[in-house]
Amino acid sequence: MSSLIAATVFFLLIHFGVSGTRLRDVLVARMGAGFYRGALVFAAIAAGRNQFLPAVREIGILRPVIAIAAFAVIMYFHGQLFGAALTAAS
């Protein structure tokens, strides 16, 4: 029970103590937007609020598998579908 309380306090701290204040702007300016988003996702996972298995139990395994397969097919055929290949700019 204490770990649930600690995770809840941590979750509220990172969302209301950081994201809802000017501290967020300072952190984004220092770390960069992408790194800040990644750190926030990691913090949410560490707090136990962003878990994969409970979501799979709720929606089933078929939907994530279909989504991953659709993403892979779209990325593979991107050039043929949209006229612009996914290659690195040189």
C-alpha positions in Angstrom: 0.0 0.0 0.0 2.9 2.4 0.7 4.3 1.9 -2.8 0.9 2.8 -4.2 0.8 6.0 -2.2 4.4 6.8 -3.1 3.6 6.2 -6.8 0.5 8.4 -6.6 2.4 11.3 -4.9 5.2 11.0 -7.5 2.7 11.0 -10.4 1.0 14.1 -9.0 4.3 15.8 -8.4 5.6 15.4 -11.9 2.2 16.4 -13.5 1.1 19.3 -11.3 4.5 20.3 -9.7 6.4 20.4 -13.0 4.0 20.2 -16.0 1.6 22.8 -14.6 4.2 25.4 -13.7 6.9 27.6 -15.2 9.4 25.0 -14.2 8.4 23.1 -17.3 9.4 25.9 -19.5 12.8 26.1 -17.9 13.3 22.3 -18.2 12.3 22.3 -21.8 14.6 25.2 -22.6 17.6 23.4 -20.9 16.9 19.8 -22.0 15.1 20.2 -25.3 11.5 19.3 -26.0 12.1 15.8 -27.2 14.3 14.8 -24.2 11.8 16.4 -21.8 8.9 14.4 -23.3 11.0 11.2 -23.1 11.9 12.0 -19.5 8.2 12.6 -18.6 7.2 9.3 -20.2 10.0 7.5 -18.2 8.8 9.2 -15.0 5.2 8.1 -15.6 6.4 4.5 -16.2 8.6 4.7 -13.1 5.5 5.9 -11.1 3.6 2.9 -12.3 1.0 4.9 -14.3 1.9 3.9 -17.8 1.9 0.1 -18.0 1.6 -2.1 -21.0 0.1 -5.3 -19.6 -3.0 -3.8 -18.0 -3.8 -2.1 -21.3 -3.4 -5.4 -23.2 -5.7 -7.2 -20.7 -8.3 -4.5 -21.3 -8.2 -4.2 -25.1 -6.7 -7.6 -26.0 -3.5 -8.5 -27.8 -5.0 -8.4 -31.3 -5.3 -4.6 -31.5 -1.7 -3.8 -30.7 -0.5 -6.5 -33.1 -2.7 -5.1 -35.9 -1.4 -1.6 -35.2 2.2 -2.7 -35.3 1.7 -4.6 -38.5 -0.2 -1.7 -40.1 2.6 0.7 -39.1 5.3 -1.7 -40.6 3.4 -2.1 -43.9 2.9 1.7 -44.2 6.5 2.4 -43.5 7.6 -0.3 -46.0 5.3 0.9 -48.8 5.6 4.6 -47.9 7.2 5.6 -51.2 4.7 3.8 -53.3 1.7 5.0 -51.2 2.6 8.7 -50.7 5.3 9.4 -53.4 8.0 10.2 -50.9 10.5 7.5 -49.8 11.6 7.3 -46.2 15.3 7.9 -46.8 17.8 10.0 -44.9 18.5 13.4 -46.3 22.0 13.9 -47.5 
